[in-house]
């Protein structure tokens, strides 16, 4: 017979969305349980996605900057640093739940009724949780087409690539989205031959065209072979390697295939259909502006609801959903302009409109540039590749978009973000011109770019 517990709120999933929801509900004085099928908290973000891949990238960046490219470093050796970071993150997040008296239950959650969550425990037992509010934060997983053999050790996705036992001599990455481009940088940093197959006609089309061109140039300059507008016809795997047959009749041979073409929401088998909760073709749960499903007391947040599919946004979604679950009111919304961080080498960050979008909307804009090679701080550190680009209104000087390519881009962007969110006249190019920046710093790029832009209009 299943154990029975009663909670005010049950959260399914302990990734950023689940954590944000659980912490908010607990601090609101509610009895909260978090259920996760992993033995440790943190979700895919901590164990298979964001944290390990970025730790791996950082280790490779340090290796190449300090020692240059080296054949003596192996993939499995560098993975150990990522494992250290994962351990630290798990310890930190476990402490959050303990201090806030949130019960953490390991097992697979299934909605057994409108107010009942049944947990299938690892030891074969069952546990039932009765609750008034349910928040689903089960995340997503890499999309796997049926005609590709993911049981073979030479075929991996972003969840399994970190388990490679040997360093391959060559890898084909199918899919040139954010994950594909990041791993192209990572593997090329290890001097592995990289084939990057893009199903579209350009990389990361949501970025500003100048940033896209810079990324493509640096990937190619570092030896990545990019093939645009290609689709696979079939994948052939054997003991000697992987052959990807493309519809264009090209055949790409490599030691390993990394499949990086889309993601699927983790919604199968958790009992949504009997409750009338709808999902799209990729397993994404349909929600309203308050993150409610068709069952008003059941919410969904994070990657399982689709865009923007960012850990930072998922945490906020979890907070907002929990606030609505507790009070019935939530006037908070995700900000319209969420910064994008892409951890290629060099990294990219973007906020607001692109030149393409402003041109289509017929907005009179101008551009200000600061090239890192002209900044004293970049010259001191040797990280001179990259630029900061500010788009602003020609007449009002209002900041319309900020795009950064180079070392520290995902940090640098937040200075511009703080200014862009200010009301009225505070959000203009003049803030950067009239503000004194420490010298030498990378932040000084804002003053340089602002002066460059102002010279174009005055």
Buried (B, 14 or more C-beta within 10 A) or exposed (E): EBEEBEBBBBBBBBBBBBBBBBBBBBEBEBBBBBBBBBEBBBBBBBBBBBBBBBBBBBBBBEBBEEEEEEEEBEBEEBBEBBEEBBEEBBEEBBEBBEEBEBBBBBBBBBBBEEBBBBBBBEEEEBBBBEBEBBBBBBBBBBBBEEEBBBEBEBBBBBBBBBEBEEBBEBBBBBBBBBBBBBBBBBBBBBBBBBBBBBBEEBBBEEBBEBBBBBBBEBBEEBEBBBBBEBEBBEBEBEEEBBBBBBEEEEEBEBBBBBBBBBBBBBBEEBBBEEBEBEBEEEBBBEBEEBBBBBBEBBBBBBBBBBEEBBBBBBBBBBBBBBBBBBEEEBEEEEEEBBBBBBBBBBBBBBBBBBBBBBEEEEBEBBBBBBBBEBBEBBEEBEBBBBBBBBBBBEEBBBBBBBBBBBBBBBBBBEBBBEBBBEEEEEBBBBBBBEEEBEEBBBBBBBBBBBBBBBEEBE
